[in-house]
Amino acid sequence: MILALLLTSALVAQTPEPAPAPAAATQASPAETSPAADADALIETGLKAFARSRFASAAQSFEAAVAAEPDSAAAHYYLGYAVYKTAEGKRPNHPDKARALELFSKALELDPAFRPVWAGRATPPPAQ
């Protein structure tokens, strides 16, 4: 009797369960998002941090945006500005200021027509 019960439970356990239905084709998995979309989201995050004067945090977001989309003029420009702001009070020939210049130059090389989000203003938004 016990042997029959064990055999029955073993057979039931070996019965394959039906495969789950495939996900709808319209749903994008995280692996299907484009690098440009990732870079845009990272730039937005960085701009929010920049507006709160969190320049190091903004620089991290912009670094990730450059990594996600190396041909993004916006990512290079905003990273350059964040790097400059973190080095602003340092000596004039500080390496971070030279790096900021390199990033600005790269942004100009990638897209000479690029304008930052605050282009319509005389100056960038005030740090709060």
C-alpha positions, 0 to 999 in steps of 0.5 A, a space after each residue: 500500500 505504501 509502495 503504491 502511494 509512493 509510486 503514484 506520488 512519483 508519477 504525479 510529480 513527474 507530470 510536466 506543468 503547462 508552460 506559462 503563456 508567453 508575455 504579450 509582444 507589446 510589453 518591452 522587457 528591460 533588456 529591450 530598452 534602447 541605450 538612448 532611452 536609458 541615457 535620456 533617463 539618466 540625464 533627467 536624473 542628473 539634471 534634477 540633482 544639478 538643480 538641487 546643487 548636488 553636483 557630484 550626484 549629477 556627475 554620476 548620473 551623467 557619467 552613466 549616461 555617457 556610458 550608456 550612449 557614448 555619442 550623446 552630446 547632451 550627456 557629455 555637455 552636462 557631465 562637463 558642467 557637473 565636473 566643472 561645478 565640483 571643481 569650481 572652488 579649486 585652483 585654476 589649473 585643477 585637472 577636473 577643470 581640464 576634464 570639463 573642457 575636454 567634455 565640452 569639446 567632445 559635446 561640441 564635436 558630437 553635435 555643434 547645434 546642441 543647446 542645453 535645456 536652459 539655452 533660452 536663459 541668459 544663465 543656467 538655472 540658479 543653484 538652490 
